[in-house]
Amino acid sequence: MKITKRQLRRIIKEEKQKILAENRVRKVVREALLNESIRTSEAERHDERIMDYAKLYGSEKAIDYIVSKKLDPEVGLGAPSFSDPISPALDKERNDILRRIEAGEFSGPKGVIDLLAAMGNEMKEKVGGFYVFRPTAEERQRLIEMEVEENYVEDPGWAKKYDAGIELMLKLHGPEETLDSIYDETNINRDLLTRAAKQNNREVRRGIETGEFSGPSGVIDLLKELSPEVKSHLAVWNATSKWGPQPKTDTKPVSKAAPHPYDASINDAVDAGYFSNSDAVEEVQDHLRSAGAMDLIDEIEDMVQYGDDDIYDVLAMIPKAIKDKLPIG
């Protein structure tokens, strides 16, 4: 399978972003380990998973989860299904916690934090291995998005610098090459973006493809449309930048082509609500299987495994020669 220069640049950029993201995660983990308190690993694991549950469903439901899975004598601590008997001291602690929950002592958005602080390590560990919350793939993805949203801080200054660089590029190279450069540069790792920014990035890139930003004021309109968060992940351009328009050659720049009819049919179905993103990916895989493009199916499976399965990106990696063989509508 041939890879274009643009696809190669995208692959290199995405791999670099993944490495940087992994390094940031390792740094956070190292700092957490250095600052670790006297909590045991099982109790800490319990707290972290319960906090994940609280992020997804709120403090009140997280407390309900603890009560039903851990404190209930028929299910959690003291249940006949567990071989180790509960000690009188632990039983007293459990009953005291239940009384305080019923009295509303742990109500409010931060109630689950207070409850975890009130629970002893032995209580957390007793049945922790059985009832630690295990998020599904969809819940894990949502937790990642929430983490990005929590950590994102808008930098208006950077957005202004980015806009100024693009306006300079527009003056020196014209709208066509500027749009081509923005299109290439906005092909970024979506795991770094909040959900709203992912949608904004996708809509802007599609707008470039469909000619929405053509015309004298198209680039300026695009800058107004592109969110500050997306801009914060893009490099500021100047005349010496290695990305963007390069010195003129005898080769005529290639304009953005209209979307392939197959792309348009799949994207229209998703936008109209006939397909979810996962349904659309499966539909494309079925079509590729019928066309005998098994190597592409394997690539899509890898994208799904790593959570990089947005239908927009899946379609972008399919060569035109293959799309020409796929059914439309």
C-alpha positions in Angstrom: 0.0 0.0 0.0 1.5 3.4 -1.1 1.7 6.2 1.4 1.6 9.8 0.3 3.9 12.5 1.7 0.9 14.1 3.4 -0.1 10.8 5.0 3.5 10.2 6.1 3.7 13.7 7.7 0.4 13.0 9.5 1.7 9.6 10.8 5.0 11.2 12.0 3.1 14.0 13.7 0.6 11.7 15.4 3.4 9.4 16.7 5.3 12.3 18.1 2.2 13.6 19.9 1.5 10.1 21.3 5.1 10.0 22.7 4.7 13.4 24.2 1.4 12.5 25.8 2.9 9.2 27.2 5.8 11.2 28.7 3.4 13.5 30.4 1.5 10.6 31.9 4.7 9.0 33.1 5.7 12.3 34.8 2.3 12.5 36.6 2.6 8.9 37.7 6.1 9.5 39.1 5.0 12.6 41.0 2.0 10.7 42.4 4.3 7.9 43.6 6.7 10.3 45.2 3.9 12.0 47.1 2.1 8.7 48.0 0.7 8.7 51.5 0.4 5.7 53.9 -2.6 4.3 52.0 -2.0 0.7 50.8 -2.1 0.0 47.1 -5.5 -1.8 47.3 -7.1 1.1 49.2 -5.7 3.6 46.8 -6.9 1.6 43.8 -10.3 1.5 45.4 -10.4 5.3 45.9 -9.2 6.1 42.3 -11.8 3.8 40.7 -14.6 5.2 42.9 -13.6 8.8 42.0 -13.7 7.7 38.3 -17.3 6.5 39.0 -18.1 9.8 40.6 -16.7 11.8 37.6 -19.0 9.8 35.3 -22.2 9.6 37.4 -21.9 12.1 40.3 -21.1 11.9 44.0 -24.5 10.6 45.0 -24.5 7.6 42.7 -20.9 6.9 43.7 -22.0 6.7 47.3 -24.9 4.4 46.3 -22.4 2.2 44.5 -20.2 1.9 47.7 -23.2 1.1 49.8 -24.6 -1.5 47.5 -21.3 -3.2 46.6 -19.3 -2.9 49.8 -21.3 -2.0 52.9 -24.4 -4.1 52.3 -24.1 -7.1 54.6 -25.9 -9.3 52.1 -23.5 -8.4 49.3 -20.3 -6.7 50.5 -18.8 -6.8 54.0 -20.1 -9.7 56.1 -21.8 -11.4 53.2 -21.9 -15.3 53.5 -20.2 -15.5 50.0 -16.9 -14.4 51.5 -14.9 -16.8 53.5 -13.2 -14.4 55.9 -15.5 -13.4 58.7 -15.9 -9.7 59.4 -14.4 -8.6 62.7 -16.6 -6.9 65.4 -14.5 -3.7 65.0 -15.0 -3.6 61.2 -18.7 -4.4 61.6 -19.0 -1.5 64.0 -17.2 0.8 61.6 -19.4 -0.3 58.7 -22.6 0.4 60.7 -21.3 3.7 61.8 -20.6 4.7 58.2 -24.0 3.6 57.1 -25.6 5.6 59.9 -23.7 8.7 58.8 -24.7 8.2 55.2 -28.4 7.8 56.1 -28.1 11.0 58.2 -27.0 12.9 55.1 -23.5 13.6 56.4 -21.9 12.9 53.0 -24.4 14.8 50.8 -23.3 17.4 48.3 -21.0 17.3 45.3 -17.9 16.4 47.4 -19.7 13.9 49.7 -18.0 10.9 48.1 -14.6 12.4 48.9 -15.5 12.8 52.6 -16.9 9.3 52.6 -13.7 7.8 51.2 -11.7 9.7 53.8 -13.9 8.3 56.6 -13.5 4.7 55.4 -10.6 2.8 56.8 -8.1 0.9 54.6 -9.3 -2.5 55.9 -12.9 -1.7 54.9 -11.8 -0.7 51.4 -9.5 -3.7 51.0 -11.8 -6.4 52.4 -13.8 -6.9 49.2 -12.0 -4.4 47.0 -10.8 -7.0 44.5 -14.4 -8.1 43.9 -16.1 -4.7 43.7 -13.6 -2.2 42.3 -15.4 -0.3 39.6 -14.1 -1.4 36.1 -15.1 1.1 33.4 -16.1 0.0 30.0 -14.3 1.1 26.8 -16.9 3.8 26.3 -16.5 5.0 30.0 -12.7 5.0 29.7 -12.9 7.2 26.6 -15.3 9.6 28.4 -12.9 9.7 31.4 -10.0 10.6 29.0 -12.1 13.4 27.5 -13.1 14.7 30.9 -9.4 14.7 31.9 -8.5 16.8 28.9 -11.4 19.2 29.6 -10.3 19.6 33.2 -6.7 20.4 32.3 -7.4 22.7 29.3 -6.7 26.3 30.0 -7.5 28.8 27.2 -4.6 31.0 26.1 -6.0 34.0 24.2 -2.5 35.2 23.5 -1.5 32.1 21.6 -4.7 32.2 19.5 -3.8 35.8 18.5 -0.3 34.8 17.6 -1.6 31.9 15.5 -4.0 34.2 13.7 -1.3 36.7 13.0 0.9 34.0 11.5 -1.8 32.8 9.3 -2.6 36.3 8.1 1.0 36.8 7.2 1.0 33.5 5.3 -2.1 34.7 3.5 -0.4 37.9 2.4 2.8 36.1 1.2 1.3 33.0 -0.4 -2.4 33.6 -1.1 -5.6 31.8 0.1 -5.2 28.5 -1.7 -1.8 27.6 -0.3 -2.8 29.0 3.1 -5.9 26.7 3.2 -3.8 23.7 2.2 -1.3 24.4 5.0 -4.1 24.9 7.6 -5.7 21.6 6.4 -2.4 19.7 6.9 -1.6 21.3 10.2 -5.1 20.7 11.8 -4.7 16.9 11.3 -3.8 16.5 15.0 -4.1 13.8 17.6 -7.8 14.1 18.7 -7.0 12.6 22.1 -5.5 15.9 23.1 -8.8 17.8 22.4 -12.0 18.2 24.4 -15.2 16.9 22.8 -16.2 20.3 21.6 -12.8 21.0 20.1 -12.8 17.6 18.2 -16.1 18.6 16.6 -14.8 22.1 15.7 -11.7 20.7 14.2 -13.6 18.2 12.2 -16.1 20.8 10.9 -13.3 23.2 9.9 -11.4 20.5 8.0 -14.6 19.4 6.2 -15.3 23.1 5.4 -11.9 23.3 3.7 -12.6 20.2 1.6 -16.0 21.4 0.5 -14.9 24.9 -0.4 -16.7 26.6 2.4 -13.7 28.9 3.1 -12.9 29.7 -0.6 -13.0 33.3 -1.7 -11.2 36.5 -0.7 -12.4 36.4 3.0 -12.4 32.6 3.3 -9.2 32.3 5.4 -10.3 35.1 7.8 -13.7 33.4 8.2 -11.9 30.1 9.0 -9.8 31.8 11.7 -13.0 33.1 13.3 -14.5 29.5 13.1 -11.5 27.7 14.4 -11.7 27.4 18.2 -8.9 28.8 20.5 -8.4 25.3 21.9 -7.6 23.8 18.5 -5.3 26.8 17.8 -3.5 26.1 21.1 -2.3 22.7 19.6 -1.0 24.3 16.3 2.3 26.0 15.6 2.6 29.7 15.0 3.7 30.3 11.4 6.4 32.7 10.3 8.5 33.1 7.1 11.1 30.6 8.4 8.8 27.9 9.5 9.4 24.4 8.2 5.6 23.8 7.9 3.3 25.6 5.6 4.0 26.9 2.1 7.5 26.3 0.8 9.5 28.3 -1.7 7.9 28.5 -5.1 8.7 25.8 -7.7 7.6 25.1 -11.3 5.1 22.6 -9.9 1.6 24.0 -9.7 0.0 23.6 -6.3 -2.7 21.0 -6.1 -6.1 22.3 -5.0 -8.3 20.5 -2.5 -10.5 18.1 -4.4 -14.2 17.7 -3.6 -14.9 14.9 -1.2 -15.2 11.5 -2.9 -18.8 10.4 -3.4 -18.3 7.4 -1.1 -17.0 9.7 1.7 -20.0 12.0 1.1 -22.5 9.2 1.3 -21.1 7.8 4.6 -20.6 11.2 6.2 -24.1 12.3 5.2 -25.6 9.2 6.8 -23.7 9.9 10.0 -24.7 13.6 10.0 -28.4 12.7 9.4 -28.3 10.3 12.3 -28.8 7.1 10.3 -25.5 5.8 11.5 -23.6 6.2 14.7 -19.8 6.6 14.3 -19.2 2.9 15.2 -22.0 1.7 12.9 -20.4 3.7 10.1 -17.0 2.2 10.7 -18.5 -1.3 10.6 -20.3 -0.4 7.4 -17.1 0.7 5.8 -15.3 -2.5 6.9 -18.1 -4.6 5.3 -17.7 -2.7 2.1 -13.9 -3.1 2.1 -14.3 -6.8 2.9 -16.5 -7.2 -0.2 -13.9 -5.3 -2.2 -11.1 -7.7 -0.9 -9.2 -4.8 0.8 -8.3 -6.9 3.8 -5.1 -4.9 4.6 -7.2 -1.8 5.1 -9.6 -3.7 7.4 -6.6 -4.6 9.6 -5.5 -0.9 9.7 -9.0 0.1 10.7 -9.0 -2.5 13.5 -5.8 -1.0 14.8 -7.4 2.4 14.7 -10.4 1.1 16.7 -8.1 -0.6 19.2 -6.3 2.7 19.9 -9.5 4.7 20.0 -8.6 6.6 16.8 -11.7 5.4 14.9 -13.5 8.6 14.0 -15.2 7.8 10.7 -13.8 11.0 9.2 -10.2 9.8 9.7 -11.1 6.2 8.7 -12.3 7.5 5.3 -9.3 9.7 4.9 -6.9 6.7 4.9 -8.7 4.8 2.2 -7.1 5.3 -1.3 -9.4 6.7 -4.0 -8.8 3.7 -6.2 -10.4 1.5 -3.5 -13.3 4.0 -2.9 -14.1 3.9 -6.6 -15.0 0.2 -6.1 -17.2 0.7 -3.0 -21.0 1.1 -3.1 -22.6 4.5 -2.7 -25.9 5.1 -0.9 
